[in-house]
């Protein structure tokens, strides 16, 4: 993109090529999983250092609309939530590191280094839990990092779904364990979406659709 923004995802599990580090599913909170998550934070920090803004998206997130129109203009670091309390500035929101939009500047470059180095203080935690530990750290205020949390009304998931099909941009197979469960429910989600989009404009405006998921992810 013209503003040096890149969209990044990571190959995972069944989609990885034989011979690389990710040919087997990295089960939640195993040493392999923790290593993979922290390598991701280190890599994203390097992207920022090169001067690129980025959207990071997990592979288990279904993009339904262009999310760029919904990002906040004034934020350095914005992140999706498992649960959103209605206030995008409130640090008590529960973030999900599977979807982030980050602008490259001195504040975010510092923040990703700080986040990565904080793993040493919490060696048994993954990146998202460590983020919850450090998001209220006084240094973040001192550095004037602008954090915003994305509403689940637009950026939903299986933890807290987007209720309005006319507004939803992405849906994440979060609050779900197991690759097969995620794939099954994402297929159902896509069928729901295609059924909605197949309606003509009038029927779409007057419809009150709801998601058929989670099922396998319950």
Secondary structure, DSSP 8 states (H G I E B T S, - for coil): -TT-EEEE----GGGS-TTSTTSS---TTSHHHHHHHHHHHHHHHHHHHTT-EEEEE-TTEEE-S--GGGS-SS-SEEEEEEE--S-TT-TTSEEEEEEEEE--SHHHHHHHHHHHHGGGTSTTS-HHHHHHHHTT-HHHHHTT--EEE--TTTEEESSS----TTT--EEE--S---HHHHHHHHHHHHHHHHHHHTS-HHHHHH--------STT-
